[in-house]
């Protein structure tokens, strides 16, 4: 450990770090960054230390490496983490309330980061109940990842098993040592019997992970209510999502209120608190990307605002008045600005460009020209929608008839025929994992619109302009020797319609949607990865968390969700 004399005050000091002509020193029990020219270094030579010097060195090492930065789980995992994957771990260990939202972009290893945090806490504490909550389609993926990468073996519980375990916990928690590692789905968690059981129970969770946490963004749903129920009785909590804001800022607030209800209570205060964040991160980007000093200073000067906290105003003023910006100052300002973000203590957000993984993506919209009969059918559907719009819940109207038609006209015709017979819009036709809607009964006056839809649809015959254009796209991809393709659709009937038509063209086709069991879906994805299918047809069950980066092309019929969650 280097020692030196700080020339301006002639004090002995310890060198903590050194970079670009600057040193970080310990002086008067505080950290200080000084020019290397202000230090007189002691001659380095091997010598015996006295007991007091040994104690001093140990003390300094403890200051440099506080307990939260000592990893008890180091070298206990079956992987070599990348540097950015340590960031959430250190943030969690430094957290005052053991709560962090990992919002890294897709493909940066949120599952690995969560596993690293779990292993570390498991080494530090005696965890009686560890619970992971994920979409149904991801239960097997999480079980496999934790076993392979971390040698941690979790059991997947269905609804009845989970209820039985809660009963068991209530009976024996004071007389028996528990070491339970459980994975359940959101579907299980929001089951009415599970919610009732939790309300009656004193069940507690020592470590909770909730993947795809954006599924809880709507506070009016049973998913949000069940999230409240389980987080309120959990000690350590990790939320994972690549898309914390999907529609509005209230999405993020609702998620954070579940994560830390004591801190995130009032939405108006939350909005005021994070108002400076966009400006903060724009300035960080200017500094990090080595923009000119004049540009950085001008931005800081322009955005000094009395509405900002005093601390932030001081940072902006310091930047606006600097004469030079060496590397040490860049690091200092980036650190100060990051700390000024009032969400930095609870959110970890790493982007691909931050770790050098920004890959090119070529997104193309395929234009389809429909024929006259198809246009008349589409117009009939729009007329129907306009008629029922005042009577149908708004969220429901955004996902049903228009999207059915845009996904596949001939497949949607079958749905409208079913609607004509039953008189109900059936939610079961849609694979929306987040939605909690009910079937809607059509009023009698709407049936004449339905009759017109069926009449116009029958007039289309076997013509399908969209499929013919789709075939052209596939043949073009084949000519480029592009093998594996995945197609997403919101509607199961579209997938059922496409499967035999694609097989008739000579393609080997796999299919997954909500009617398949989790085990069947998982097996299909693995078979697709092995090259057993040319095309995988998938509903939303394949759009979250399943690793399909091996795919070459993503196609979608009527965009309804963010499939970049899966293919990145």
Protein Blocks (a to p, Z undefined) as FASTA:
>chain_A
ZZdddfklopacddfbdcehiacddeehiacdddfklpccdddddddddfklmmmmmmmm
mmmmgfklpcfkgokaccdcdfklmmmmmmmmmpmnlpacdfbdehilpmmmmmmmmmmm
mmmpccfbdcddddfklmmmmmmmmmmmnopacddddfklmmmmmmmmmmmmmmcccddd
ddddfklmmpmklmmmmmmpccdcfbdcdehkllmmpmkbmklmmmmmmmmmcfbdcddd
fblblkbmklmmmmmmmmmmmlmmblklmmmmmmmmmmmmmmmmmmmnopafklmmmmmm
mmgcfkbcfklmmmmmmmmmpcbdcfklmmmmmmmmmmmpmklmmpccddfklnopaccd
ddddddddddfklmmmmmmmmmmmmmmmmmgcfklmmmmmmmmmmmomklmmmmmmmmmm
nopacfklpccfkbccddddddfklmmmmmmmmmmmmmnmmadfklmmmmmmmmmmmmno
pabdcdddfbfklmmmmmmmmmmnopacddddfkbcfklmmmmmmmmmnopafbdcddfk
lmgopacklpmbdcdehiabdfklmmZZ
